[in-house]
Amino acid sequence: MWKSAVSKLSRAALLVVLLGGCASQNDNPSSVDVTFASRGVDVPATLVTPAGSNAAPLVLLIHGHGGTRHEAGGYTRVAEGLAANGIASIRMDFPGCGDSTETFANNNLTNMLADIRAAQAFAFSNASIDAERMGLLGFSMGGRLAITLANADPGYDAMALWAPSARNGANTMVRYVGGPEKWAAMKSEARAQGFAPFTTFWGMEQKLGLKWFEDLEVSTPGDDIARYEGALLVLYGDKDDVVPPAVSEMALRQAVQAKPALRHVVPGADHGLGLFSDEFDISENVVQTTVAFFTEHL
């Protein structure tokens, strides 16, 4: 349970560095850019805490493949909305993303899960957090990470997934990189030289390390979500052609123990959910639905 988990995480927090001083509870919400230690490197993050001195619930915001902790302002808006409703949050940049100084070749599920746990430990150590009320928000690949974490560390009360990459194995990402033959060739190249170069649909150049391929192939979010017992929100756009709506619907069907398991379809939204196309009405639908979900269930 979370009381023992908090103790373990606090002991594992390592050295944390807070830029500009420790976050404090006061009359206004606080948003502070921080770094914390994970895997021997400094991970950039943003800790947002609500006004007041009471212990607050905490939501971990987990960005997608090649995204950033701000997700084109979407995660920033969610964090602000959560704080206005008395909920703290922390969000981090994974290797090679945002303000990270690491190479993208270090971007893999193993390292990202370590960073999420270190972020949680940092929040426990530097803010007044109610460890009995915990939530996860994951976007795309971040959804896979959220599901994996909730299965490995039971006790999360609420989990919101935006267009989650929730199929077992690497199938969704095999399609993303160009099919099985392309996947096999890239994996061989990563094994030979440490990474395989890849350019995303959006023109981002990435170095995919061998561990990225291996972790995805053995990942089982479809099985893991079947064991999740908290409140669940699966949100997706009906025009998503990166993680098809059928994948989100599959996640809902497999979440047989979630209480409740809620669906929210965003009309006219593609995989970017309006965040990367300046469609404010669409992105505001996403943000407000997510904030309302955590406010009700934490």
N, C-alpha and C positions, 0 to 999 in steps of 0.2 A: 504494500500500500504506500500512499504518498509520504507518510511520516518517515518511514524507513528510507524511501527513495530520496527524500530531501537530505537526510543525513549523509547518504552515500554521495550524492551530487556535491554537497558542500565540501566534503573531504577531497573530492576530485577536482575542485575548482581551479587548482594551480594558482599561478600568479595572474591577477587581473589588473588591467590598467584602465582607469576611467579618465577620459580626456575632459579637462575643465572642471574636475571635482565630482564628488559623488552626487547622484541624483537624490533629491530630497522631496518629501511630501510637503506641500504648502497649499496656498489658496487657489493655485492654478495648476492645470496639468503641466507636466515637465517632459520635454523631449530632448534627449541628450545623445549625441554621437559618442560612441565608446569604442574601445578595443578590448578584447579578452584573449587569453592564451588558450590555444587548442592545438594539439599535435605538435607543439613546439613552435608555432607561428602565431602572429597576431591577427585576429579576425576582426574586421570592421563591423560594427553593428549600431543600431539605434534602440535605446531603451526609452519607452514612453510610460509614464506613471500618472495616474489620476490625481486630482486635488484631494486633500485631506490626509489624515494619518492612519486610517483604518487599513488593515491588510486587504489587498486587492487580489482578485483572480488574475491569472496570467495567461495570455495567449501567445504562442510561438508562431510567428509568421514566416513561412518557408517558401522561398521563391522558386521559379521554374528553371528549366535548362537554359543557361545562358542569360537569365534575367538578372535582376538586382534586388536588393532588399527593399527598394522603393516601388518596383514594378510600375514604372511610368506614372508614379504618383498614386496608384491604386492602393498599395499597402500603406502609404503615408496617410491617406484619407481614412482607411480602415482603422489605423492606430489612433488617429485623432477622434474618430467616432467612438471607439472603445473607451478611450480615456474620459470622454464626456459622459460615459455611462458607468464610470467607476471601475474600469477594467484596464490593467496594465498589459503591455506587450513588449516583446523584443523581437527584432528581425536582424538578420545577418547577411553578409555577402559571402557566397561560397567561393572556392578557389577559382581564380581567373575571371571573376565577375565583379562589377561595380568598382568599389574601392580596394578590392583585394590586390595584394602585391604578389600573389602566387601565380604560377603558370596554370593555364587551364588543364594541363596534363595531370594535375593533382585533383581534378574535379571527378569524383566518383562517389557512389553511395556510401561507402565505408567512411570516407573523410567527412562527407556532409553530415552523416548521422552523428559523428563525434563532435562536429561543430554545433549542431543543434543542442546536444546535451550540455556542452560547455556554455552555450548561451543561456540555457535554463539555470545552470548553476550560478552564472554571473548575476542573473536577475534575483535569485534567492539571496545572494550575498550583498546586493547593493540596492535593494528596494524592499518595501514591506509587502510581502506576497503571501496570500493564503494558499498554501500548498494543497489544500483539499479541493480547490476549484481551478482546474487546469484545462486549457483548450489548445487546439492545433488548427492552423489554417494553411493549406497547401495548394499551390497553383501548378497544374500540369505535372512535371517531374516532382515538384514539391508535394503534390498529392500522394505520389508513390512513397515519398519519404515520410509523410505524416502517417500514412497507413502502417508502414513498416515500424515506425517508432511506437505507435499506439499498441501494436502487437507485442513488441519487445519489452516495453515499459508500461504495463497495464495501469490504468488509473485516470486516464484523461476523461473528462466529463463531457466534452463537446468537441466535435471535429467537423470543420467545414472544408470541402474539397471543391476547388474550381477546376473543371475539366480535367479530372485526375488521370494520370497515366497508370491505370489500375489493372492492366492485364498481367497475368503471370509471365515471367520471362521477358525477353527483349523484343517481342513481336511489334509493339507500337514503334519502338525506336528503329527496328530493322526497316520498317516502312519509311520512317522519317529520313534515314540516310540514303535510301535508294534501292532497297530490296536485299534479299538474302546473299546474292553474289557480291554486291558492294559491301555488305556487312562483313562477310568472310575476308574479303581482300583488305579492308581497312583494319580488321582485327590482326591479320597477319603482319601488316605494316607496323602497327603499334607494338607488336611483339618484337619485331626486328629493330626498330629505332626508338622505341619508347613512347611514341605517339603517332596518330594518323591525322593529317590535316583534314579539316572539314569546314565547309562554308554552309551556314544555315539558310533557310528560306529567306531570311531577312538580311542576308549579306554579312553576317558576323563570322569572322574566321576563328576557328577553334582548333585546339590540339587535343584529340581524344586519346587518353592513355589506355593501356591494356586493361588496367583495373576497372575502367569505366565499362568496357565491354563485358568483362567477367562478372562484375557485380550485377549488371542488368540481367544477364542470362540466368542467374540463380535466384533473382528476386521474385517473391511470391505475394504481391499485394492482393491478388484476387482471393487467395486462401486466407491471408491475414485479416482482411476486412470482415470475414465471416465470424471472427472471434471478438470483434469490437462490440462493447456493450453500452457505450454512451450515446448521447444525442448526435445525430449525423445530418449534415446538409450536403447534398451533392448539387452543385450549380454548374450549368453549362449553356453555351450558346447553340441555338438550333442550326447555325451555319458553320459550325466548327468542322474544318477539314484536316486538322492536325491530330487531335484526339477526337475521333468521331463520337457523336452523341450515343451511339450504341455501347461504347466503352463505359461512359458514365452510367447508363442504364444498367449495364452488367454489374457495376459496383453496387448499385442500389439493391439489385436482386440478391447479391451475395451477402449483403449486410444483414443477415437474418436475425442477429441478436441486438442490433442497434435500436435504441428506444429514445425518441422516435427516429425513423429514417425518412428524411424530407427531400423532396425534389424541387428544384427551381430552374425552369428553363427561361433563358433570356432571349426574347424574340429578336431576330436580326443580328445577333452577335456571332462573330467568328471566334477563333481561339483566343484572340487578344482581348475579348470581352469589352471592347470599346476603349480600352486604356491606351492602345498604341495607334489609334486612328482618330483621336480627339472627338469621339462620339460620347459626349458627356451624359446624355440621357441614358445610354446603355450602361456606361460605367457606374453611374450613380445608382442605377437599379442593382447592380452587383454589390456595390459598397454598402448601401443601406440594408439590403437583404442580409448580408453577412453580419453587420453590426447588430441588427435586430435579433438574429439567431443566437449570437453569443450572449447578448444582454438577457435573453429569456432563459438560456440553459446553463449559465454560470452563476 
